[in-house]
Amino acid sequence: MPIHRPIPLCLCTLVCLVALGFTSNSARAEQPLWLADTGLAGLRPASDVDYPQPVPAKVVITDAAADHQFSPIQLLMDLANRLRDIRYRRGGRDPSTGFDCSGFVRYVFRHGIGVDLPNTSAAQYRSGQAVARSDLRDGDLVFFRTHGKRISHVGIYVGEGQFIHAPSTGKRVSVSSLSTPYWARRFAGAKRPGILAAQDTADLAIQG
């Protein structure tokens, strides 16, 4: 009966090392030498790691959003709102000293979109395109007869039945409602300044 002698431990170790060396050499043969030298070849990312994007996704501004942001009407609304709480001053034409109603409107149009309007509310009423009350939109001018039958007050329509204006002595630039009894009884009409009416015509031409 043959006798099986245990293989010496050193011989087993040698065999294992030779096998590992052969495997390693085979893997190195498939890899660039520089990668093998770095020791990084054995690194593998975990399969369950959700790596974030290196940079945030680019925000795309649509043409419609850009047009709205830089439209004449939006520029007018932004400036008018920044002038709220400026005190009333008869004949006032500048925020440093105060505004009267026509001075406020004229300042907003001149510094908001570079358009010069007439000096008085009556003269502003005589210019522009007439607009029905039901067709009012932001930027239209609304006029009132606060002293007799003549046009004596003006404001800028800001939507939702409201307008912003420099009311009277002792008050400040603020927003009022067209439905308030005082203003409703004195409402004389509305006009769309030429620059805004011209924009309507241009928009229609583009759409056509």
ZIVEN-V262753 format. One record per pair of residues at least 24 apart in sequence whose ideal C-beta (glycine too) atoms are under 6 Angstrom apart, sorted by sequence separation. I is the first residue (numbers start at 1). GAP is how many residues later the second one is. D is the distance in Angstrom with one decimal. If there is no record, write none. Layout:
i=I gap=GAP d=D
i=I gap=GAP d=D
This chain:
i=125 gap=26 d=4.5
i=80 gap=28 d=5.0
i=79 gap=29 d=5.3
i=122 gap=29 d=4.5
i=121 gap=30 d=5.4
i=124 gap=30 d=5.7
i=76 gap=32 d=5.8
i=121 gap=32 d=5.9
i=79 gap=33 d=4.1
i=121 gap=33 d=4.0
i=76 gap=36 d=4.6
i=75 gap=37 d=4.8
i=151 gap=37 d=5.8
i=75 gap=38 d=5.4
i=146 gap=40 d=5.6
i=72 gap=41 d=4.7
i=145 gap=41 d=5.3
i=144 gap=42 d=4.3
i=144 gap=43 d=5.9
i=145 gap=43 d=4.9
i=144 gap=44 d=5.6
i=143 gap=45 d=4.6
i=143 gap=46 d=5.5
i=142 gap=48 d=4.9
i=105 gap=49 d=5.4
i=140 gap=50 d=5.1
i=141 gap=50 d=5.0
i=101 gap=52 d=5.1
i=102 gap=52 d=5.7
i=140 gap=52 d=5.1
i=101 gap=53 d=5.1
i=136 gap=54 d=5.7
i=139 gap=57 d=5.3
i=131 gap=59 d=4.4
i=77 gap=61 d=5.8
i=131 gap=61 d=5.0
i=104 gap=62 d=4.2
i=76 gap=63 d=5.1
i=128 gap=63 d=3.6
i=129 gap=63 d=4.5
i=101 gap=64 d=5.5
i=128 gap=64 d=5.5
i=73 gap=65 d=5.1
i=101 gap=65 d=5.0
i=128 gap=65 d=4.8
i=73 gap=66 d=4.4
i=100 gap=66 d=5.7
i=128 gap=66 d=5.9
i=99 gap=67 d=4.2
i=129 gap=68 d=4.4
i=80 gap=76 d=5.6
i=88 gap=78 d=5.0
i=115 gap=80 d=4.9
i=88 gap=81 d=5.8
i=88 gap=83 d=5.2
i=80 gap=84 d=5.1
i=87 gap=85 d=5.2
i=85 gap=87 d=4.9
i=86 gap=87 d=4.7
i=84 gap=89 d=5.2
i=83 gap=90 d=5.4
